[in-house]
């Protein structure tokens, strides 16, 4: 799996968690010690942002990373996509 795709997915998950908690980018940035611009880069899944910054955002959300094996979609899942 492509590393950039993994980072992009992580950024989108951080954004989803922030929104689910009703926080603005500015509020989460302040809680995590980041600038709003840096948080925006994280949520876009920028591969140039240090993982330390991703970790700061996750810590402020009270979240952690869980590593699971990647899986390929099943035939049924793919069939639904191409209907």
Backbone as CSV, one residue per row, in Angstrom:
resi,resn,N_x,N_y,N_z,CA_x,CA_y,CA_z,C_x,C_y,C_z
1,UNK,0.854,-1.181,0.000,0.000,0.000,0.000,0.895,1.237,0.000
2,UNK,0.467,2.238,-0.679,1.217,3.483,-0.829,1.258,4.262,0.487
3,UNK,2.451,4.683,0.889,2.625,5.421,2.146,1.850,6.736,2.136
4,UNK,1.816,7.417,1.003,1.087,8.687,0.936,-0.409,8.479,1.155
5,UNK,-0.933,7.370,0.669,-2.354,7.065,0.882,-2.632,6.828,2.363
6,UNK,-1.734,6.145,3.033,-1.913,5.911,4.474,-1.920,7.218,5.253
7,UNK,-1.013,8.116,4.906,-0.948,9.417,5.585,-2.203,10.234,5.293
8,UNK,-2.682,10.164,4.062,-3.909,10.877,3.687,-5.096,10.346,4.487
9,UNK,-5.186,9.039,4.620,-6.276,8.444,5.409,-6.204,8.885,6.867
10,UNK,-5.005,8.934,7.421,-4.833,9.371,8.800,-5.294,10.818,8.958
11,UNK,-4.929,11.658,8.020,-5.364,13.056,8.060,-6.873,13.191,8.021
12,UNK,-7.522,12.400,7.167,-8.989,12.446,7.072,-9.646,11.933,8.349
13,UNK,-9.025,10.945,8.986,-9.572,10.452,10.250,-9.449,11.507,11.343
14,UNK,-8.353,12.217,11.364,-8.183,13.305,12.339,-9.242,14.374,12.102
15,UNK,-9.458,14.743,10.852,-10.494,15.732,10.529,-11.869,15.250,10.976
16,UNK,-12.197,13.997,10.703,-13.502,13.450,11.093,-13.686,13.465,12.605
17,UNK,-12.637,13.096,13.331,-12.721,13.105,14.788,-12.904,14.517,15.324
18,UNK,-12.196,15.470,14.723,-12.323,16.867,15.158,-13.758,17.349,14.961
19,UNK,-14.307,17.075,13.786,-15.672,17.519,13.487,-16.694,16.816,14.373
20,UNK,-16.482,15.526,14.646,-17.406,14.775,15.509,-17.433,15.349,16.916
21,UNK,-16.346,15.952,17.332,-16.273,16.563,18.660,-16.724,18.026,18.646
22,UNK,-17.110,18.509,17.467,-17.610,19.880,17.351,-16.531,20.937,17.484
23,UNK,-15.292,20.582,17.149,-14.189,21.526,17.251,-13.868,22.164,15.908
24,UNK,-13.470,23.417,15.939,-12.961,24.072,14.741,-11.485,23.730,14.607
25,UNK,-10.919,23.995,13.434,-9.483,23.786,13.268,-8.700,24.645,14.252
26,UNK,-9.147,25.857,14.467,-8.460,26.767,15.379,-8.472,26.225,16.807
27,UNK,-9.605,25.686,17.243,-9.700,25.146,18.599,-8.781,23.940,18.784
28,UNK,-8.815,23.003,17.832,-7.955,21.828,17.957,-6.490,22.210,17.840
29,UNK,-6.187,23.155,16.975,-4.800,23.612,16.846,-4.303,24.160,18.177
30,UNK,-5.113,24.963,18.836,-4.718,25.534,20.129,-4.533,24.438,21.177
31,UNK,-5.415,23.461,21.192,-5.326,22.372,22.169,-4.107,21.485,21.933
32,UNK,-3.672,21.394,20.682,-2.557,20.502,20.350,-1.225,21.237,20.220
33,UNK,-1.241,22.560,20.376,-0.008,23.334,20.286,0.478,23.528,18.857
34,UNK,-0.434,23.431,17.902,-0.107,23.606,16.487,-0.711,24.906,15.971
35,UNK,-0.258,25.336,14.806,-0.932,26.450,14.136,-2.121,25.892,13.354
36,UNK,-3.081,26.738,13.053,-4.223,26.287,12.259,-3.755,25.826,10.886
37,UNK,-2.753,26.500,10.328,-2.223,26.127,9.016,-1.611,24.728,9.043
38,UNK,-0.874,24.415,10.117,-0.260,23.089,10.244,-1.348,22.024,10.375
39,UNK,-2.391,22.315,11.152,-3.493,21.363,11.300,-4.201,21.154,9.966
40,UNK,-4.362,22.210,9.194,-4.989,22.072,7.867,-4.148,21.147,6.985
41,UNK,-2.826,21.259,7.048,-1.946,20.372,6.287,-2.101,18.925,6.744
42,UNK,-2.209,18.737,8.052,-2.394,17.398,8.604,-3.690,16.793,8.086
43,UNK,-4.766,17.557,8.137,-6.066,17.046,7.703,-6.099,16.749,6.204
44,UNK,-5.254,17.402,5.444,-5.142,17.092,4.014,-4.289,15.851,3.779
45,UNK,-3.583,15.416,4.818,-2.720,14.251,4.691,-1.398,14.563,4.033
46,UNK,-0.841,15.703,4.364,0.427,16.110,3.772,1.565,15.197,4.223
47,UNK,2.291,14.608,3.266,3.412,13.739,3.634,4.643,14.509,4.094
48,UNK,4.640,15.825,3.956,5.798,16.623,4.358,5.719,17.063,5.823
49,UNK,4.596,16.809,6.479,4.423,17.177,7.884,4.980,16.047,8.753
50,UNK,5.752,16.401,9.748,6.343,15.422,10.657,5.266,14.617,11.378
51,UNK,5.554,13.345,11.600,4.620,12.494,12.338,4.423,13.003,13.765
52,UNK,5.378,13.776,14.274,5.221,14.370,15.609,3.997,15.284,15.643
53,UNK,3.759,16.009,14.566,2.599,16.897,14.508,1.296,16.104,14.416
54,UNK,1.317,15.012,13.628,0.145,14.133,13.570,-0.143,13.596,14.974
55,UNK,0.917,13.175,15.691,0.762,12.640,17.038,0.219,13.697,17.995
56,UNK,0.630,14.942,17.846,0.124,16.029,18.702,-1.373,16.219,18.510
57,UNK,-1.829,16.184,17.262,-3.258,16.326,16.979,-4.035,15.138,17.551
58,UNK,-3.506,13.940,17.374,-4.167,12.750,17.913,-4.241,12.800,19.434
59,UNK,-3.164,13.211,20.078,-3.141,13.294,21.543,-4.180,14.298,22.039
60,UNK,-4.311,15.420,21.359,-5.291,16.432,21.757,-6.718,15.910,21.599
61,UNK,-6.914,14.970,20.675,-8.231,14.358,20.471,-8.454,13.166,21.397
62,UNK,-7.421,12.816,22.172,-7.532,11.654,23.043,-7.581,10.358,22.254
63,UNK,-6.842,10.310,21.155,-6.849,9.146,20.264,-5.442,8.579,20.127
64,UNK,-5.369,7.382,19.619,-4.086,6.769,19.333,-4.189,5.994,18.029
65,UNK,-3.043,5.599,17.516,-2.992,4.858,16.264,-2.983,3.370,16.581
66,UNK,-3.770,2.630,15.856,-3.783,1.185,15.958,-3.369,0.628,14.601
67,UNK,-2.339,-0.183,14.583,-1.822,-0.728,13.334,-2.500,-2.064,13.067
68,UNK,-3.107,-2.161,11.897,-3.775,-3.396,11.490,-3.272,-3.793,10.108
69,UNK,-3.270,-5.072,9.799,-2.825,-5.488,8.468,-3.757,-4.934,7.393
70,UNK,-3.162,-4.530,6.294,-3.975,-4.065,5.167,-4.682,-5.267,4.570
71,UNK,-5.851,-5.036,4.032,-6.576,-6.126,3.382,-7.056,-5.659,2.021
72,UNK,-7.212,-6.602,1.167,-7.732,-6.303,-0.162,-9.240,-6.474,-0.128
73,UNK,-9.955,-5.694,-0.937,-11.422,-5.828,-0.952,-11.839,-7.206,-1.470
74,UNK,-12.949,-7.679,-0.952,-13.476,-8.962,-1.406,-14.128,-8.796,-2.776
75,UNK,-14.403,-9.915,-3.405,-15.070,-9.895,-4.710,-16.418,-9.182,-4.601
76,UNK,-17.168,-9.458,-3.533,-18.485,-8.839,-3.357,-18.367,-7.319,-3.208
77,UNK,-17.362,-6.871,-2.470,-17.160,-5.437,-2.292,-16.828,-4.776,-3.632
78,UNK,-16.002,-5.417,-4.416,-15.655,-4.859,-5.728,-16.839,-4.891,-6.673
79,UNK,-17.619,-5.951,-6.608,-18.798,-6.063,-7.480,-19.757,-4.899,-7.222
80,UNK,-19.922,-4.518,-5.954,-20.808,-3.396,-5.615,-20.299,-2.087,-6.217
81,UNK,-18.981,-1.922,-6.272,-18.387,-0.703,-6.813,-18.666,-0.583,-8.310
82,UNK,-18.642,-1.712,-9.003,-18.741,-1.693,-10.468,-20.142,-1.999,-10.982
83,UNK,-21.129,-1.900,-10.158,-22.515,-2.110,-10.610,-22.976,-1.020,-11.502
